[in-house]
């Protein structure tokens, strides 16, 4: 498989890791959209959120548990945003399920 995020998780492509456990890997985005912009990816390859089903739904819980830990370690006491894009129309550029943790600034109310 030639998935960019699978290769990052495997250590074949360098990243700035901020968190890792047996199910989740998180690293700094190379094109940050906020002062803190971290990508949180499951180690299990899923193309996007539409592939979350009953048998693998725990992946979402793992991601959000990691997001809470990362936000605390990054000092995001004023709040943070967690976003995922699903499919080409949503501008998903890497087809491996991932969530953007954004913070460190007051976010705009409108997301589009």
C-alpha positions as CSV (number, residue, x, y, z in Angstrom):
1,X,0.0,0.0,0.0
2,X,1.3,3.4,-0.9
3,X,-0.5,5.5,1.7
4,X,1.3,8.5,2.9
5,X,0.1,8.3,6.5
6,X,0.7,4.5,6.7
7,X,4.3,5.3,5.6
8,X,4.6,8.0,8.3
9,X,3.3,5.7,11.0
10,X,5.8,3.0,9.8
11,X,8.6,5.5,10.1
12,X,9.4,5.5,6.4
13,X,8.7,9.2,6.1
14,X,9.8,11.6,8.8
15,X,7.3,13.5,10.9
16,X,7.3,15.5,14.1
17,X,5.5,13.0,16.4
18,X,3.7,14.5,19.4
19,X,1.8,11.4,20.6
20,X,1.7,7.6,20.0
21,X,0.1,4.6,21.6
22,X,-0.7,1.1,20.2
23,X,-3.7,2.4,18.2
24,X,-3.0,6.1,17.4
25,X,-0.2,8.2,16.0
26,X,-0.2,12.0,16.0
27,X,2.2,14.5,14.4
28,X,2.4,18.2,13.5
29,X,0.9,19.2,10.2
30,X,3.5,20.5,7.7
31,X,1.1,23.2,6.6
32,X,-0.5,24.4,9.8
33,X,-3.8,26.3,9.7
34,X,-3.6,27.4,13.4
35,X,-0.7,27.9,15.9
36,X,-1.3,24.3,17.0
37,X,-2.2,22.0,14.1
38,X,-1.8,18.3,14.8
39,X,-3.0,15.3,12.7
40,X,-4.3,12.4,14.7
41,X,-4.4,9.1,12.7
42,X,-5.4,5.6,13.6
43,X,-2.7,3.0,12.9
44,X,-5.3,0.9,11.3
45,X,-5.8,2.0,7.7
46,X,-9.4,3.3,7.0
47,X,-9.9,5.6,4.1
48,X,-12.2,8.0,5.9
49,X,-15.0,8.3,8.5
50,X,-17.5,6.6,6.2
51,X,-15.6,3.3,6.9
52,X,-16.3,3.5,10.6
53,X,-18.7,0.6,11.4
54,X,-19.7,-1.3,14.5
55,X,-16.7,-3.6,14.5
56,X,-14.2,-0.7,14.2
57,X,-16.1,2.2,15.8
58,X,-13.7,2.2,18.8
59,X,-11.2,3.9,16.5
60,X,-13.2,7.1,16.9
61,X,-13.0,6.8,20.7
62,X,-9.3,6.2,20.5
63,X,-8.8,9.3,18.4
64,X,-10.9,11.6,20.7
65,X,-9.2,10.2,23.8
66,X,-5.8,11.0,22.2
67,X,-7.1,14.5,21.2
68,X,-7.9,15.2,24.8
69,X,-4.5,14.1,26.0
70,X,-2.7,16.0,23.3
71,X,-4.7,19.2,23.9
72,X,-3.8,19.1,27.5
73,X,-0.1,18.5,26.8
74,X,-0.1,21.3,24.3
75,X,-1.6,23.7,26.8
76,X,-4.8,24.3,24.9
77,X,-6.7,25.4,28.0
78,X,-9.0,27.9,26.1
79,X,-10.3,25.2,23.8
80,X,-9.6,23.4,20.6
81,X,-11.3,22.1,17.5
82,X,-11.2,18.6,16.1
83,X,-12.2,18.2,12.4
84,X,-12.1,15.4,9.8
85,X,-12.7,15.6,6.1
86,X,-14.5,12.7,4.4
87,X,-14.0,12.4,0.6
88,X,-12.9,14.5,-2.3
89,X,-15.8,17.0,-2.0
90,X,-14.7,17.8,1.6
91,X,-11.1,18.3,0.4
92,X,-9.7,15.2,2.0
93,X,-6.2,15.1,0.5
94,X,-4.9,11.9,2.1
95,X,-7.3,9.0,2.0
96,X,-6.4,7.6,5.4
97,X,-8.8,8.6,8.2
98,X,-7.3,11.5,10.1
99,X,-8.5,14.2,12.4
100,X,-7.1,17.8,12.6
101,X,-6.6,19.1,16.1
102,X,-6.5,22.9,15.9
103,X,-5.9,25.4,18.6
104,X,-3.8,28.1,20.1
105,X,-6.0,30.9,18.8
106,X,-9.6,32.1,18.9
107,X,-11.3,30.2,16.1
108,X,-13.7,31.7,13.6
109,X,-17.3,30.8,14.3
110,X,-18.0,30.0,10.6
111,X,-16.1,26.9,9.4
112,X,-16.4,27.3,5.6
